[in-house]
Amino acid sequence: MIPAAFEYHRPDDLVSAIGLLTRHGEEARVIAGGHSLLPMMKLRMTDIAHLVDLQGVSELRGITVGEGRVTLGAMVTQAELIGHPALTQAVPLLREAALQIADPQVRNMGTVGGNVANGDPGNDMPGLMQCLDATFTLVGPAGSRDVAARDFYHSAYVTERADDEILTTISFAAPGGGYAYEKQKRKIGDYATAAAAVVVAKSGGKVASASVAMTNLKDTPVWSAGAAAALVGSDCGKDAVAAAVSAMLGDIDPSADNRGPVEFKRHVAGVILARAIARAWSRA
């Protein structure tokens, strides 16, 4: 399929990009890696008159690993996440998750900002950023504002970001402790049937703190406070894992599709979370 005609813009800085969005209003959309937007345009599922390409905006690039805190520019690619030694040392969970996204061609173009900003419930980074309690910085004509990843998603493709705002950075504290990203999918390049991100901190042989997030099991990513609470104070034994899985199953709401019926997805979610908890605990 060929998309409908549109006007292409490639601004050199953030101010110009925001100016284009302000000027063209609902007729304009930004594009980062293009893996979500371009297929929709080709299928004529969206009608865009002005496409604003962010590839030339250097302000949106770069990875900063500081004293216990990490900042990612929105245009950082998945391949850059994988290949950054200091980032891998500080937050190995990011590399583990990014390696499970699609294939090398997609990872070389796909950006972390694009992955989190468009609100696709099948994307891997939204749940991961909720697990890390990340903060998204949005910039628009009214200025800059910060939004917690756990508050960013409202429903499928509906987020806190306004149409004239651009997500510029993602930041979070390096978690330490054990970590895991487990994902079940039908084939290479597919969205997850279910995926789980888990971080646990260990003290005195018990879980001191935990965070659990699930992917593609609701119309938004799911940060499961109940699952995390079930692990705290335990040694991640059978009963604690079962309680965490039970709490998570109460938070998700999968829909039947070509990846399977609802009960199958709920079963897979439980298996994947149990695996992620076990792996994270073994690394704590």
Buried (B, 14 or more C-beta within 10 A) or exposed (E): EEBEEBEEBBBEEBEBBBBBBEEBEEEBBBBBBBBBBEEBBEEEEEEBBBBBBBBBBEBBBEBEBEEEEBBBBBBBBBBBBBEBEEBBEBBBBBBBBBBBBBEEEBBEBBBBBBBBBBBBBBBBBBBBBBBBBBBBBBBBEEEEEEBBBBEBBEEBEEBBBEEBBBBBBBBBBBBBBBBBBBBBBEEEEBBBBBBBBBBBBBEEEBBBBBBBBBBBBBBBBBBBEBBBBBBBEBEBEEEBBEBBBEBBBEBBEBBEEEBBEBEBBBBBBBBBBBBBBBBBBEBB
